[in-house]
Amino acid sequence: MGDTNYFSGIVKILENPTQSFVNDKTLRTTFRVEIPQIRQNKIVSLVFWGNLANEVKNYYQINDYILIEGYTSIEKKHSELVNKKSGKITITVLKVYPFLLKSNQDMIKG
């Protein structure tokens, strides 16, 4: 059971991307990011497919900020159906734009 919505926003990369192949053909890249919020930051998982999955692995690293657009899905276990705020949030990314990359941060400081 899951709900889906469109998401657009800036996120901070928390870990190195991991890649895998689905059906021995399609490349899939996943990693966790943080969505900055006023009260409490939220950690979600991002999923990239195909050519975009390869580009993300090559160009972005930990502590980079990126602007993403994609569809969210909330995976709920049967025991979590009563509590509407629980569940694992995953965003399937369709578009990604660099916002503040680590190399740019180093240039600003120096």
VMD Tcl script that builds the backbone (N, CA, C; Angstrom):
set m [mol new atoms 330]
animate dup $m
set s [atomselect $m all]
$s set {name element resname resid chain x y z} {
  {N N MET 1 A 0.848 -1.168 0.000}
  {CA C MET 1 A 0.000 0.000 0.000}
  {C C MET 1 A 0.897 1.235 0.000}
  {N N GLY 2 A 0.624 2.241 -0.814}
  {CA C GLY 2 A 1.457 3.429 -0.846}
  {C C GLY 2 A 0.724 4.623 -1.408}
  {N N ASP 3 A 1.182 5.788 -1.019}
  {CA C ASP 3 A 0.667 7.047 -1.521}
  {C C ASP 3 A 1.739 7.670 -2.402}
  {N N THR 4 A 1.360 8.409 -3.457}
  {CA C THR 4 A 2.356 9.056 -4.307}
  {C C THR 4 A 1.999 10.519 -4.504}
  {N N ASN 5 A 3.018 11.347 -4.571}
  {CA C ASN 5 A 2.905 12.774 -4.817}
  {C C ASN 5 A 4.162 13.246 -5.524}
  {N N TYR 6 A 4.078 14.436 -6.139}
  {CA C TYR 6 A 5.231 15.018 -6.808}
  {C C TYR 6 A 6.008 15.860 -5.815}
  {N N PHE 7 A 7.339 15.795 -5.865}
  {CA C PHE 7 A 8.200 16.537 -4.955}
  {C C PHE 7 A 9.220 17.324 -5.755}
  {N N SER 8 A 9.480 18.549 -5.327}
  {CA C SER 8 A 10.543 19.371 -5.878}
  {C C SER 8 A 11.183 20.114 -4.718}
  {N N GLY 9 A 12.493 19.989 -4.570}
  {CA C GLY 9 A 13.147 20.655 -3.459}
  {C C GLY 9 A 14.642 20.394 -3.428}
  {N N ILE 10 A 15.309 21.058 -2.488}
  {CA C ILE 10 A 16.750 20.946 -2.309}
  {C C ILE 10 A 17.022 19.927 -1.204}
  {N N VAL 11 A 17.972 19.017 -1.461}
  {CA C VAL 11 A 18.334 17.987 -0.491}
  {C C VAL 11 A 19.854 17.939 -0.353}
  {N N LYS 12 A 20.308 17.402 0.782}
  {CA C LYS 12 A 21.739 17.236 1.057}
  {C C LYS 12 A 22.066 15.749 1.011}
  {N N ILE 13 A 23.086 15.371 0.246}
  {CA C ILE 13 A 23.481 13.977 0.104}
  {C C ILE 13 A 24.207 13.528 1.374}
  {N N LEU 14 A 23.768 12.401 1.953}
  {CA C LEU 14 A 24.332 11.900 3.199}
  {C C LEU 14 A 25.278 10.716 3.034}
  {N N GLU 15 A 25.193 9.986 1.933}
  {CA C GLU 15 A 26.020 8.789 1.773}
  {C C GLU 15 A 26.397 8.595 0.316}
  {N N ASN 16 A 27.398 7.733 0.101}
  {CA C ASN 16 A 27.820 7.411 -1.259}
  {C C ASN 16 A 26.738 6.608 -1.968}
  {N N PRO 17 A 26.522 6.886 -3.253}
  {CA C PRO 17 A 25.516 6.144 -4.012}
  {C C PRO 17 A 25.889 4.672 -4.164}
  {N N THR 18 A 24.877 3.813 -4.151}
  {CA C THR 18 A 25.085 2.396 -4.448}
  {C C THR 18 A 24.335 2.075 -5.730}
  {N N GLN 19 A 24.993 1.310 -6.597}
  {CA C GLN 19 A 24.401 0.983 -7.886}
  {C C GLN 19 A 24.116 -0.508 -7.986}
  {N N SER 20 A 23.058 -0.831 -8.722}
  {CA C SER 20 A 22.707 -2.219 -8.996}
  {C C SER 20 A 21.997 -2.280 -10.341}
  {N N PHE 21 A 21.937 -3.473 -10.895}
  {CA C PHE 21 A 21.235 -3.670 -12.155}
  {C C PHE 21 A 19.933 -4.415 -11.897}
  {N N VAL 22 A 18.871 -3.969 -12.540}
  {CA C VAL 22 A 17.579 -4.625 -12.465}
  {C C VAL 22 A 17.384 -5.373 -13.774}
  {N N ASN 23 A 17.080 -6.656 -13.702}
  {CA C ASN 23 A 16.909 -7.519 -14.885}
  {C C ASN 23 A 18.155 -7.531 -15.769}
  {N N ASP 24 A 19.329 -7.341 -15.180}
  {CA C ASP 24 A 20.618 -7.348 -15.880}
  {C C ASP 24 A 20.705 -6.315 -17.002}
  {N N LYS 25 A 19.822 -5.322 -17.023}
  {CA C LYS 25 A 19.831 -4.315 -18.083}
  {C C LYS 25 A 19.813 -2.892 -17.548}
  {N N THR 26 A 18.891 -2.599 -16.666}
  {CA C THR 26 A 18.634 -1.236 -16.232}
  {C C THR 26 A 19.426 -0.902 -14.977}
  {N N LEU 27 A 20.190 0.184 -15.048}
  {CA C LEU 27 A 20.996 0.628 -13.921}
  {C C LEU 27 A 20.130 1.388 -12.927}
  {N N ARG 28 A 20.339 1.101 -11.648}
  {CA C ARG 28 A 19.594 1.760 -10.571}
  {C C ARG 28 A 20.590 2.251 -9.525}
  {N N THR 29 A 20.479 3.519 -9.135}
  {CA C THR 29 A 21.335 4.106 -8.108}
  {C C THR 29 A 20.463 4.591 -6.964}
  {N N THR 30 A 20.869 4.287 -5.736}
  {CA C THR 30 A 20.123 4.720 -4.557}
  {C C THR 30 A 21.079 5.306 -3.532}
  {N N PHE 31 A 20.590 6.272 -2.760}
  {CA C PHE 31 A 21.302 6.787 -1.600}
  {C C PHE 31 A 20.345 7.606 -0.749}
  {N N ARG 32 A 20.751 7.858 0.500}
  {CA C ARG 32 A 19.914 8.620 1.425}
  {C C ARG 32 A 20.298 10.094 1.388}
  {N N VAL 33 A 19.293 10.947 1.555}
  {CA C VAL 33 A 19.495 12.389 1.601}
  {C C VAL 33 A 18.708 12.976 2.757}
  {N N GLU 34 A 19.009 14.215 3.059}
  {CA C GLU 34 A 18.316 14.935 4.126}
  {C C GLU 34 A 17.557 16.108 3.514}
  {N N ILE 35 A 16.283 16.223 3.865}
  {CA C ILE 35 A 15.475 17.360 3.437}
  {C C ILE 35 A 15.481 18.361 4.586}
  {N N PRO 36 A 16.121 19.530 4.407}
  {CA C PRO 36 A 16.157 20.504 5.497}
  {C C PRO 36 A 14.781 21.126 5.733}
  {N N GLN 37 A 14.351 21.146 6.988}
  {CA C GLN 37 A 13.083 21.738 7.374}
  {C C GLN 37 A 13.308 22.615 8.599}
  {N N ILE 38 A 12.371 23.484 8.882}
  {CA C ILE 38 A 12.520 24.410 10.005}
  {C C ILE 38 A 12.558 23.670 11.336}
  {N N ARG 39 A 11.631 22.774 11.569}
  {CA C ARG 39 A 11.549 22.110 12.873}
  {C C ARG 39 A 12.415 20.866 12.977}
  {N N GLN 40 A 12.314 19.995 11.999}
  {CA C GLN 40 A 13.027 18.722 12.070}
  {C C GLN 40 A 13.377 18.276 10.657}
  {N N ASN 41 A 14.653 17.976 10.441}
  {CA C ASN 41 A 15.072 17.496 9.133}
  {C C ASN 41 A 14.556 16.082 8.919}
  {N N LYS 42 A 14.256 15.762 7.668}
  {CA C LYS 42 A 13.706 14.447 7.317}
  {C C LYS 42 A 14.700 13.725 6.417}
  {N N ILE 43 A 14.989 12.468 6.711}
  {CA C ILE 43 A 15.879 11.660 5.885}
  {C C ILE 43 A 15.030 10.749 5.013}
  {N N VAL 44 A 15.304 10.786 3.701}
  {CA C VAL 44 A 14.566 9.970 2.735}
  {C C VAL 44 A 15.564 9.269 1.815}
  {N N SER 45 A 15.084 8.303 1.069}
  {CA C SER 45 A 15.898 7.591 0.081}
  {C C SER 45 A 15.560 8.097 -1.307}
  {N N LEU 46 A 16.590 8.254 -2.138}
  {CA C LEU 46 A 16.398 8.637 -3.537}
  {C C LEU 46 A 16.706 7.440 -4.422}
  {N N VAL 47 A 15.958 7.314 -5.521}
  {CA C VAL 47 A 16.191 6.267 -6.515}
  {C C VAL 47 A 16.312 6.940 -7.875}
  {N N PHE 48 A 17.382 6.595 -8.603}
  {CA C PHE 48 A 17.625 7.103 -9.949}
  {C C PHE 48 A 17.694 5.905 -10.886}
  {N N TRP 49 A 17.209 6.072 -12.118}
  {CA C TRP 49 A 17.174 4.984 -13.093}
  {C C TRP 49 A 17.915 5.367 -14.368}
  {N N GLY 50 A 18.504 4.378 -15.044}
  {CA C GLY 50 A 19.081 4.542 -16.378}
  {C C GLY 50 A 20.274 5.470 -16.439}
  {N N ASN 51 A 20.315 6.323 -17.462}
  {CA C ASN 51 A 21.438 7.237 -17.667}
  {C C ASN 51 A 21.589 8.223 -16.516}
  {N N LEU 52 A 20.464 8.673 -15.975}
  {CA C LEU 52 A 20.506 9.598 -14.839}
  {C C LEU 52 A 21.186 8.941 -13.636}
  {N N ALA 53 A 20.991 7.651 -13.454}
  {CA C ALA 53 A 21.622 6.921 -12.351}
  {C C ALA 53 A 23.139 6.940 -12.484}
  {N N ASN 54 A 23.625 6.796 -13.694}
  {CA C ASN 54 A 25.069 6.817 -13.939}
  {C C ASN 54 A 25.648 8.219 -13.745}
  {N N GLU 55 A 24.951 9.242 -14.215}
  {CA C GLU 55 A 25.420 10.622 -14.069}
  {C C GLU 55 A 25.495 11.035 -12.608}
  {N N VAL 56 A 24.510 10.668 -11.827}
  {CA C VAL 56 A 24.497 11.016 -10.408}
  {C C VAL 56 A 25.689 10.393 -9.698}
  {N N LYS 57 A 25.984 9.149 -9.999}
  {CA C LYS 57 A 27.120 8.450 -9.388}
  {C C LYS 57 A 28.436 9.138 -9.731}
  {N N ASN 58 A 28.566 9.649 -10.960}
  {CA C ASN 58 A 29.813 10.253 -11.416}
  {C C ASN 58 A 30.020 11.685 -10.944}
  {N N TYR 59 A 28.946 12.457 -10.752}
  {CA C TYR 59 A 29.097 13.892 -10.527}
  {C C TYR 59 A 28.853 14.366 -9.100}
  {N N TYR 60 A 28.105 13.644 -8.303}
  {CA C TYR 60 A 27.736 14.142 -6.982}
  {C C TYR 60 A 28.352 13.292 -5.885}
  {N N GLN 61 A 28.625 13.936 -4.740}
  {CA C GLN 61 A 29.251 13.243 -3.619}
  {C C GLN 61 A 28.628 13.682 -2.301}
  {N N ILE 62 A 29.091 13.098 -1.205}
  {CA C ILE 62 A 28.560 13.397 0.121}
  {C C ILE 62 A 28.698 14.892 0.414}
  {N N ASN 63 A 27.690 15.464 1.080}
  {CA C ASN 63 A 27.588 16.874 1.484}
  {C C ASN 63 A 27.275 17.834 0.343}
  {N N ASP 64 A 27.023 17.334 -0.866}
  {CA C ASP 64 A 26.553 18.191 -1.957}
  {C C ASP 64 A 25.068 18.461 -1.758}
  {N N TYR 65 A 24.633 19.648 -2.163}
  {CA C TYR 65 A 23.210 19.984 -2.182}
  {C C TYR 65 A 22.751 19.948 -3.626}
  {N N ILE 66 A 21.630 19.265 -3.867}
  {CA C ILE 66 A 21.092 19.177 -5.224}
  {C C ILE 66 A 19.607 19.508 -5.195}
  {N N LEU 67 A 19.133 20.042 -6.308}
  {CA C LEU 67 A 17.708 20.307 -6.496}
  {C C LEU 67 A 17.147 19.134 -7.285}
  {N N ILE 68 A 16.105 18.501 -6.734}
  {CA C ILE 68 A 15.535 17.322 -7.395}
  {C C ILE 68 A 14.057 17.517 -7.676}
  {N N GLU 69 A 13.579 16.785 -8.678}
  {CA C GLU 69 A 12.153 16.696 -8.983}
  {C C GLU 69 A 11.835 15.228 -9.182}
  {N N GLY 70 A 10.738 14.781 -8.580}
  {CA C GLY 70 A 10.376 13.385 -8.743}
  {C C GLY 70 A 9.121 13.036 -7.976}
  {N N TYR 71 A 8.807 11.760 -7.979}
  {CA C TYR 71 A 7.602 11.265 -7.322}
  {C C TYR 71 A 7.954 10.594 -6.009}
  {N N THR 72 A 7.197 10.923 -4.973}
  {CA C THR 72 A 7.409 10.303 -3.665}
  {C C THR 72 A 6.498 9.103 -3.513}
  {N N SER 73 A 6.973 8.154 -2.752}
  {CA C SER 73 A 6.130 7.023 -2.368}
  {C C SER 73 A 6.419 6.700 -0.912}
  {N N ILE 74 A 5.387 6.314 -0.197}
  {CA C ILE 74 A 5.508 5.977 1.213}
  {C C ILE 74 A 5.196 4.501 1.361}
  {N N GLU 75 A 6.200 3.752 1.806}
  {CA C GLU 75 A 6.021 2.329 2.027}
  {C C GLU 75 A 5.597 2.119 3.471}
  {N N LYS 76 A 4.432 1.550 3.649}
  {CA C LYS 76 A 3.906 1.309 4.994}
  {C C LYS 76 A 3.791 -0.184 5.232}
  {N N LYS 77 A 4.238 -0.597 6.392}
  {CA C LYS 77 A 4.042 -1.980 6.801}
  {C C LYS 77 A 2.627 -2.116 7.339}
  {N N HIS 78 A 2.147 -3.319 7.400}
  {CA C HIS 78 A 0.778 -3.562 7.876}
  {C C HIS 78 A 0.570 -3.010 9.285}
  {N N SER 79 A 1.579 -3.117 10.148}
  {CA C SER 79 A 1.445 -2.636 11.527}
  {C C SER 79 A 1.466 -1.108 11.610}
  {N N GLU 80 A 1.945 -0.431 10.538}
  {CA C GLU 80 A 2.047 1.029 10.551}
  {C C GLU 80 A 0.816 1.720 9.968}
  {N N LEU 81 A -0.165 0.975 9.514}
  {CA C LEU 81 A -1.329 1.581 8.875}
  {C C LEU 81 A -2.131 2.454 9.829}
  {N N VAL 82 A -2.089 2.169 11.109}
  {CA C VAL 82 A -2.821 2.968 12.094}
  {C C VAL 82 A -2.170 4.334 12.263}
  {N N ASN 83 A -0.843 4.375 12.316}
  {CA C ASN 83 A -0.104 5.622 12.478}
  {C C ASN 83 A 0.212 6.198 11.102}
  {N N LYS 84 A -0.435 7.255 10.704}
  {CA C LYS 84 A -0.303 7.802 9.360}
  {C C LYS 84 A 1.045 8.476 9.111}
  {N N LYS 85 A 1.775 8.865 10.172}
  {CA C LYS 85 A 3.048 9.557 9.988}
  {C C LYS 85 A 4.222 8.612 9.819}
  {N N SER 86 A 4.041 7.334 10.039}
  {CA C SER 86 A 5.150 6.397 9.930}
  {C C SER 86 A 5.230 5.843 8.510}
  {N N GLY 87 A 6.389 5.331 8.174}
  {CA C GLY 87 A 6.598 4.752 6.855}
  {C C GLY 87 A 7.882 5.259 6.255}
  {N N LYS 88 A 8.457 4.469 5.350}
  {CA C LYS 88 A 9.700 4.824 4.681}
  {C C LYS 88 A 9.371 5.631 3.428}
  {N N ILE 89 A 9.972 6.804 3.313}
  {CA C ILE 89 A 9.725 7.677 2.165}
  {C C ILE 89 A 10.828 7.469 1.131}
  {N N THR 90 A 10.428 7.228 -0.109}
  {CA C THR 90 A 11.351 7.075 -1.224}
  {C C THR 90 A 10.935 8.041 -2.314}
  {N N ILE 91 A 11.908 8.714 -2.924}
  {CA C ILE 91 A 11.639 9.620 -4.036}
  {C C ILE 91 A 12.310 9.052 -5.279}
  {N N THR 92 A 11.519 8.792 -6.308}
  {CA C THR 92 A 12.045 8.384 -7.606}
  {C C THR 92 A 12.315 9.659 -8.395}
  {N N VAL 93 A 13.583 9.959 -8.615}
  {CA C VAL 93 A 13.995 11.246 -9.178}
  {C C VAL 93 A 13.923 11.209 -10.700}
  {N N LEU 94 A 13.299 12.240 -11.264}
  {CA C LEU 94 A 13.198 12.382 -12.714}
  {C C LEU 94 A 14.191 13.413 -13.253}
  {N N LYS 95 A 14.442 14.468 -12.463}
  {CA C LYS 95 A 15.373 15.534 -12.858}
  {C C LYS 95 A 16.225 15.910 -11.657}
  {N N VAL 96 A 17.489 16.245 -11.920}
  {CA C VAL 96 A 18.394 16.671 -10.851}
  {C C VAL 96 A 19.247 17.829 -11.371}
  {N N TYR 97 A 19.447 18.824 -10.513}
  {CA C TYR 97 A 20.236 20.003 -10.848}
  {C C TYR 97 A 21.232 20.263 -9.723}
  {N N PRO 98 A 22.481 20.615 -10.054}
  {CA C PRO 98 A 23.427 20.950 -8.988}
  {C C PRO 98 A 23.010 22.257 -8.324}
  {N N PHE 99 A 23.141 22.333 -7.006}
  {CA C PHE 99 A 22.807 23.560 -6.283}
  {C C PHE 99 A 24.047 24.113 -5.584}
  {N N LEU 100 A 24.610 23.353 -4.668}
  {CA C LEU 100 A 25.826 23.760 -3.974}
  {C C LEU 100 A 26.682 22.514 -3.829}
  {N N LEU 101 A 27.713 22.423 -4.676}
  {CA C LEU 101 A 28.559 21.244 -4.675}
  {C C LEU 101 A 29.759 21.454 -3.774}
  {N N LYS 102 A 30.346 20.376 -3.305}
  {CA C LYS 102 A 31.463 20.439 -2.367}
  {C C LYS 102 A 32.618 21.245 -2.944}
  {N N SER 103 A 32.938 21.064 -4.223}
  {CA C SER 103 A 34.037 21.803 -4.841}
  {C C SER 103 A 33.726 23.300 -4.877}
  {N N ASN 104 A 32.451 23.690 -5.061}
  {CA C ASN 104 A 32.063 25.099 -5.033}
  {C C ASN 104 A 32.186 25.668 -3.626}
  {N N GLN 105 A 31.872 24.886 -2.609}
  {CA C GLN 105 A 31.982 25.338 -1.230}
  {C C GLN 105 A 33.438 25.625 -0.889}
  {N N ASP 106 A 34.364 24.779 -1.370}
  {CA C ASP 106 A 35.787 24.972 -1.124}
  {C C ASP 106 A 36.284 26.260 -1.765}
  {N N MET 107 A 35.777 26.589 -2.966}
  {CA C MET 107 A 36.194 27.806 -3.652}
  {C C MET 107 A 35.684 29.043 -2.926}
  {N N ILE 108 A 34.478 28.971 -2.333}
  {CA C ILE 108 A 33.909 30.100 -1.625}
  {C C ILE 108 A 34.718 30.388 -0.360}
  {N N LYS 109 A 35.147 29.341 0.346}
  {CA C LYS 109 A 35.911 29.507 1.581}
  {C C LYS 109 A 37.310 30.042 1.308}
  {N N GLY 110 A 37.930 29.618 0.209}
  {CA C GLY 110 A 39.324 29.955 -0.077}
  {C C GLY 110 A 39.424 31.239 -0.758}
}
mol reanalyze $m
mol bondsrecalc $m
mol representation Tube
mol addrep $m
